């Protein structure tokens, strides 16, 4: 074989390889959703096929108590679940990397019935907020993720509802629904200790009922969902001082709304372009466009959803939203339009009783 023939053969092989790579079907990537079913005392493990938009149940895990708030460890290896029936407990589950299924890892007592739990950014500490006990706790997490009893318990204002660390892991923000404030704590990640900030709280508008809190990926803005009037506040974040400043607010209620507002959950798409909020009285999801520079919100519209949508979650690609109906005992999967943020309903799945909290993670892509 001469050199010219060899070169032609090599080029042909390369072209065939490239064509094969271009036409070979991609293997769908799977997202796992964990749904807390409070009244049937179990966690549903669901698989979401991202390419097809389908749902299927992989596992149902009995937890022995009224399970509500969930939290994932930063490395996505452990799921934590707070039980709001006595004895108040945080249960930890190991996540099987290939399938997303759960195995019991350990448990530890909590000081109260906790409305919200979250790990710090290092995965060494677990924060919990007590609505009825008006306090927060910090619990140590072992190297394997196992929780220990609370090492610090601190009083808050009335009805603590969420405890969210900042991105630098140096501050903690705690919403107080009953006293209309967001407490601002300094956090030592080495010791797990919280101490009041120089400015200990941001005062919210009277009667709004601060409930959920999310930080924008740009680090400069945050959003506060208020349960009692169904409004959303835009906050400016001072990362050096760990303080918040209210700048604007909008109503999330749908047109013609009547009755008592009862806002519930709030999430941003990972790219920070769209914000979604849920309202339980109207059973709707509000869709917001986020201005990349100012953080200001523009209402896109509302989507009717599951009855009493206490919780929902968005996948890591910002492609799918899964909403749970606490009274419909089921979830619906929505496709997110990348340009408008609007939602198209798709697969629906019946679950246990009282589904509320949802967490998600991605399984590793198959070779």
C-alpha positions as a printed NumPy array, in Angstrom:
array([[  0.   ,   0.   ,   0.   ],
       [  1.496,   3.343,  -1.049],
       [  1.428,   6.476,   1.115],
       [ -1.426,   8.089,  -0.827],
       [ -3.646,   5.024,  -0.463],
       [ -2.823,   4.814,   3.243],
       [ -3.748,   8.461,   3.791],
       [ -7.058,   8.039,   1.938],
       [ -7.891,   4.96 ,   3.992],
       [ -7.036,   6.763,   7.227],
       [ -9.216,   9.742,   6.258],
       [-12.131,   7.456,   5.395],
       [-11.896,   5.698,   8.756],
       [-11.832,   9.053,  10.55 ],
       [-14.925,  10.225,   8.657],
       [-16.8  ,   7.018,   9.508],
       [-15.87 ,   7.352,  13.182],
       [-17.073,  10.965,  13.274],
       [-20.32 ,  10.047,  11.518],
       [-20.886,   7.239,  13.964],
       [-20.33 ,   9.585,  16.9  ],
       [-22.703,  12.133,  15.405],
       [-25.518,   9.652,  14.75 ],
       [-25.15 ,   7.405,  17.799],
       [-28.164,   7.888,  20.109],
       [-27.342,   9.701,  23.339],
       [-28.062,   7.862,  26.565],
       [-30.68 ,   9.786,  28.565],
       [-29.48 ,  11.365,  31.763],
       [-31.592,  10.54 ,  34.805],
       [-32.55 ,  12.879,  37.615],
       [-33.668,  11.425,  40.937],
       [-36.369,  13.171,  42.973],
       [-36.93 ,  12.504,  46.674],
       [-40.431,  13.406,  47.876],
       [-41.425,  13.513,  51.557],
       [-44.92 ,  12.083,  52.109],
       [-45.81 ,  13.45 ,  55.53 ],
       [-49.   ,  11.603,  56.361],
       [-47.982,   8.162,  55.062],
       [-44.593,   8.588,  56.768],
       [-42.436,   7.656,  53.81 ],
       [-40.078,   9.027,  51.178],
       [-40.765,   8.327,  47.504],
       [-37.736,   7.931,  45.241],
       [-38.624,   8.858,  41.655],
       [-36.624,   8.666,  38.42 ],
       [-37.076,  11.461,  35.873],
       [-35.988,  10.67 ,  32.315],
       [-34.782,  14.062,  31.117],
       [-35.031,  13.242,  27.429],
       [-38.56 ,  11.804,  27.593],
       [-40.043,  13.715,  30.515],
       [-41.274,  10.541,  32.202],
       [-41.617,   9.633,  35.868],
       [-41.334,   6.27 ,  37.576],
       [-41.152,   5.178,  41.192],
       [-37.9  ,   3.431,  42.1  ],
       [-38.355,   2.999,  45.84 ],
       [-40.634,   3.843,  48.767],
       [-38.833,   4.181,  52.103],
       [-40.74 ,   4.045,  55.402],
       [-39.368,   6.521,  57.951],
       [-41.584,   5.91 ,  60.997],
       [-42.649,   9.529,  61.513],
       [-44.234,  12.595,  59.931],
       [-41.55 ,  13.406,  57.393],
       [-41.416,  16.886,  55.935],
       [-38.251,  18.939,  55.306],
       [-35.452,  17.23 ,  53.376],
       [-31.876,  18.287,  52.636],
       [-29.059,  16.877,  50.516],
       [-25.421,  16.898,  51.572],
       [-23.206,  19.085,  49.346],
       [-21.554,  15.987,  47.831],
       [-24.98 ,  14.444,  47.074],
       [-24.111,  11.273,  48.988],
       [-26.556,  11.657,  51.897],
       [-30.221,  12.665,  52.221],
       [-31.46 ,  14.107,  55.525],
       [-35.115,  14.018,  56.584],
       [-36.638,  15.791,  59.589],
       [-39.477,  13.993,  61.371],
       [-42.016,  16.415,  62.813],
       [-43.797,  13.851,  65.009],
       [-42.379,  12.848,  68.395],
       [-39.677,  11.863,  69.008],
       [-38.351,  14.712,  66.855],
       [-35.508,  13.252,  64.817],
       [-33.287,  13.817,  61.815],
       [-32.864,  10.607,  59.807],
       [-29.942,  10.209,  57.395],
       [-29.904,   7.946,  54.328],
       [-26.955,   6.921,  52.171],
       [-27.56 ,   7.444,  48.451],
       [-26.492,   4.636,  46.132],
       [-24.46 ,   6.501,  43.463],
       [-25.557,   4.416,  40.473],
       [-29.305,   4.253,  41.216],
       [-30.115,   7.018,  43.692],
       [-31.835,   4.583,  46.034],
       [-31.688,   5.083,  49.799],
       [-30.269,   3.008,  52.659],
       [-30.554,   3.974,  56.363],
       [-27.367,   5.598,  57.663],
       [-28.252,   6.865,  61.123],
       [-30.397,   9.277,  63.099],
       [-30.151,  11.797,  65.904],
       [-32.585,  13.751,  68.087],
       [-33.673,  17.275,  67.204],
       [-34.684,  19.831,  69.854],
       [-38.104,  20.51 ,  68.263],
       [-40.388,  19.877,  65.323],
       [-38.356,  21.504,  62.543],
       [-39.927,  23.368,  59.617],
       [-36.679,  23.482,  57.639],
       [-33.257,  21.831,  57.564],
       [-30.126,  22.62 ,  55.527],
       [-26.462,  21.661,  55.648],
       [-23.678,  24.21 ,  55.678],
       [-21.564,  24.442,  52.521],
       [-18.904,  22.076,  53.889],
       [-21.344,  19.297,  54.791],
       [-20.093,  19.217,  58.393],
       [-23.085,  20.877,  60.069],
       [-26.869,  20.693,  59.879],
       [-29.042,  23.758,  60.535],
       [-32.675,  23.366,  61.607],
       [-35.4  ,  25.965,  62.2  ],
       [-38.309,  25.391,  64.574],
       [-41.591,  27.146,  63.786],
       [-43.293,  26.204,  67.067],
       [-40.197,  26.329,  69.264],
       [-39.016,  29.743,  67.993],
       [-35.389,  28.643,  67.813],
       [-32.687,  27.183,  65.591],
       [-30.201,  24.387,  66.143],
       [-26.823,  23.318,  64.778],
       [-25.981,  19.598,  64.689],
       [-22.622,  18.019,  63.785],
       [-22.343,  15.664,  60.82 ],
       [-19.762,  12.875,  60.783],
       [-17.316,  12.169,  57.984],
       [-19.775,   9.577,  56.643],
       [-22.655,  12.052,  56.965],
       [-24.161,  10.584,  60.139],
       [-25.901,  13.244,  62.265],
       [-25.255,  13.849,  65.952],
       [-27.336,  15.587,  68.644],
       [-27.538,  19.366,  68.422],
       [-24.395,  21.115,  69.657],
       [-26.015,  24.56 ,  69.758],
       [-29.623,  25.703,  70.225],
       [-30.437,  29.416,  69.986],
       [-33.644,  31.437,  70.435],
       [-35.01 ,  33.376,  67.474],
       [-37.949,  35.658,  66.879],
       [-41.401,  34.156,  66.524],
       [-41.895,  31.205,  64.158],
       [-38.451,  30.5  ,  62.684],
       [-39.071,  28.974,  59.283],
       [-35.885,  28.638,  57.22 ],
       [-32.147,  28.663,  57.949],
       [-30.012,  29.253,  54.845],
       [-26.189,  29.66 ,  54.768],
       [-24.594,  32.185,  52.436],
       [-22.402,  30.997,  49.562],
       [-19.174,  31.783,  51.441],
       [-20.334,  29.714,  54.451],
       [-19.653,  32.641,  56.793],
       [-23.208,  33.786,  57.528],
       [-26.629,  32.256,  58.159],
       [-30.   ,  33.838,  57.343],
       [-33.068,  32.749,  59.359],
       [-36.605,  33.788,  58.414],
       [-39.032,  34.512,  61.266],
       [-42.576,  34.355,  59.945],
       [-44.282,  35.536,  63.119],
       [-42.059,  38.535,  63.862],
       [-41.548,  39.758,  60.266],
       [-37.771,  39.624,  60.167],
       [-34.796,  37.768,  58.731],
       [-32.158,  37.151,  61.38 ],
       [-28.5  ,  37.557,  60.342],
       [-25.938,  35.345,  62.073],
       [-22.184,  34.984,  61.755],
       [-21.087,  31.368,  61.324],
       [-17.778,  29.682,  62.179],
       [-17.567,  26.625,  59.928],
       [-14.632,  25.194,  61.912],
       [-16.502,  25.083,  65.224],
       [-20.115,  25.156,  64.059],
       [-20.821,  28.171,  66.252],
       [-23.344,  30.887,  65.454],
       [-23.108,  34.366,  66.934],
       [-25.356,  37.384,  66.24 ],
       [-24.233,  39.7  ,  63.47 ],
       [-23.454,  43.34 ,  64.247],
       [-26.815,  43.983,  62.586],
       [-28.752,  41.033,  64.013],
       [-31.835,  41.179,  61.777],
       [-33.389,  42.667,  58.672],
       [-36.853,  43.99 ,  59.391],
       [-39.463,  42.913,  56.841],
       [-42.714,  44.67 ,  56.026],
       [-45.291,  44.28 ,  58.792],
       [-47.741,  41.402,  58.432],
       [-46.009,  39.76 ,  55.466],
       [-44.736,  36.613,  57.227],
       [-41.241,  35.844,  55.809],
       [-41.132,  32.119,  54.959],
       [-38.621,  30.986,  52.314],
       [-35.358,  32.543,  51.195],
       [-33.143,  31.928,  48.139],
       [-29.83 ,  33.456,  47.041],
       [-29.321,  34.408,  43.403],
       [-26.264,  32.793,  41.701],
       [-24.777,  36.264,  41.146],
       [-24.281,  36.591,  44.926],
       [-25.617,  40.166,  44.932],
       [-29.325,  39.481,  45.263],
       [-31.715,  37.302,  47.243],
       [-35.451,  36.712,  47.214],
       [-37.8  ,  36.401,  50.166],
       [-41.202,  34.711,  49.876],
       [-43.797,  35.966,  52.343],
       [-46.482,  33.494,  53.366],
       [-49.145,  35.812,  54.758],
       [-49.572,  38.266,  51.876],
       [-48.169,  36.149,  49.028],
       [-45.494,  38.678,  48.1  ],
       [-41.881,  38.322,  46.94 ],
       [-39.15 ,  40.732,  48.103],
       [-35.942,  41.517,  46.227],
       [-33.061,  41.95 ,  48.673],
       [-29.571,  43.328,  48.147],
       [-26.857,  41.191,  49.776],
       [-23.74 ,  42.59 ,  51.432],
       [-21.531,  39.498,  51.433],
       [-18.77 ,  41.084,  53.503],
       [-21.102,  42.113,  56.327],
       [-23.651,  39.312,  55.948],
       [-26.568,  41.734,  55.807],
       [-29.669,  42.126,  53.671],
       [-31.435,  45.266,  52.426],
       [-34.994,  45.194,  50.991],
       [-35.264,  46.95 ,  47.629],
       [-38.577,  46.038,  45.957],
       [-41.532,  43.689,  46.271],
       [-44.272,  42.204,  44.091],
       [-47.476,  40.223,  44.638],
       [-47.446,  36.589,  43.495],
       [-51.239,  36.201,  43.656],
       [-53.079,  35.296,  40.435],
       [-55.606,  37.682,  38.823],
       [-58.987,  37.65 ,  40.538],
       [-57.592,  35.986,  43.657],
       [-59.988,  35.843,  46.6  ],
       [-59.383,  34.326,  49.991],
       [-56.445,  34.229,  52.35 ],
       [-52.955,  34.214,  50.771],
       [-50.87 ,  31.169,  51.699],
       [-47.558,  31.233,  49.84 ],
       [-45.379,  28.156,  50.254],
       [-42.229,  27.477,  48.218],
       [-39.78 ,  29.303,  45.961],
       [-36.936,  28.251,  43.632],
       [-34.691,  29.79 ,  40.976],
       [-33.543,  28.056,  37.832],
       [-29.812,  27.253,  38.18 ],
       [-28.874,  30.004,  35.71 ],
       [-30.881,  32.545,  37.729],
       [-33.037,  33.606,  34.75 ],
       [-36.411,  32.539,  36.17 ],
       [-37.96 ,  32.423,  39.627],
       [-40.99 ,  30.307,  40.589],
       [-43.23 ,  30.607,  43.65 ],
       [-46.15 ,  28.5  ,  44.851],
       [-49.406,  29.599,  46.482],
       [-51.571,  27.036,  48.255],
       [-55.002,  28.712,  48.381],
       [-55.178,  29.096,  44.579],
       [-53.006,  26.01 ,  43.845],
       [-50.872,  27.958,  41.399],
       [-47.239,  28.483,  40.478],
       [-46.181,  32.051,  39.649],
       [-43.528,  32.423,  36.928],
       [-41.087,  35.338,  37.098],
       [-38.397,  36.594,  34.724],
       [-35.279,  37.857,  36.539],
       [-33.387,  40.882,  35.251],
       [-29.739,  39.802,  35.089],
       [-28.385,  43.178,  36.134],
       [-30.801,  44.562,  38.701],
       [-32.397,  41.356,  39.974],
       [-35.852,  42.869,  39.451],
       [-38.756,  40.558,  38.663],
       [-41.277,  40.638,  35.841],
       [-44.328,  38.428,  36.203],
       [-44.64 ,  36.075,  33.216],
       [-47.847,  34.385,  34.345],
       [-49.387,  31.653,  36.496],
       [-49.678,  27.901,  36.073],
       [-52.474,  25.885,  37.716],
       [-50.91 ,  22.938,  39.493],
       [-51.437,  20.188,  42.061],
       [-53.86 ,  20.888,  44.889],
       [-52.115,  22.762,  47.716],
       [-48.57 ,  22.908,  46.261],
       [-46.529,  23.049,  49.437],
       [-43.296,  22.036,  47.713],
       [-41.673,  21.866,  44.287],
       [-38.164,  21.591,  42.849],
       [-36.222,  22.329,  39.635],
       [-33.639,  20.03 ,  38.046],
       [-29.993,  21.054,  37.648],
       [-30.388,  21.834,  33.934],
       [-33.349,  24.155,  34.496],
       [-35.355,  21.972,  32.114],
       [-37.935,  20.357,  34.413],
       [-40.006,  21.431,  37.426],
       [-41.672,  18.853,  39.703],
       [-44.557,  20.065,  41.893],
       [-46.223,  18.157,  44.745],
       [-49.848,  18.484,  45.857],
       [-50.259,  18.062,  49.592],
       [-54.002,  17.423,  49.148],
       [-53.936,  15.716,  45.727],
       [-51.334,  13.188,  46.942],
       [-49.478,  13.286,  43.631],
       [-46.815,  15.148,  41.661],
       [-46.755,  16.648,  38.164],
       [-43.681,  17.181,  36.005],
       [-43.497,  20.373,  33.922],
       [-41.203,  21.221,  31.032],
       [-39.672,  24.693,  31.427],
       [-39.551,  26.773,  28.259],
       [-35.996,  28.112,  28.05 ],
       [-37.057,  31.401,  26.45 ],
       [-40.203,  32.355,  28.36 ],
       [-39.978,  30.262,  31.537],
       [-43.55 ,  29.057,  31.011],
       [-44.505,  25.567,  32.115],
       [-45.973,  22.728,  30.075],
       [-47.528,  19.965,  32.212],
       [-46.473,  16.412,  31.48 ],
       [-46.174,  13.224,  33.491],
       [-48.225,  12.834,  36.667],
       [-47.53 ,  10.297,  39.424],
       [-49.644,   9.257,  42.417],
       [-47.647,   9.089,  45.671],
       [-48.255,   8.572,  49.365],
       [-50.316,  10.872,  51.552],
       [-49.41 ,  14.536,  51.991],
       [-46.388,  14.959,  49.669],
       [-44.666,  18.238,  50.418],
       [-40.882,  18.586,  50.246],
       [-38.803,  17.675,  47.157],
       [-35.042,  17.362,  46.617],
       [-33.275,  16.367,  43.38 ],
       [-29.915,  15.065,  42.21 ],
       [-28.458,  13.762,  38.934],
       [-27.215,  10.249,  38.397],
       [-23.814,   9.963,  36.669],
       [-24.085,   9.861,  32.894],
       [-23.675,   6.378,  31.434],
       [-20.644,   5.805,  29.217]])
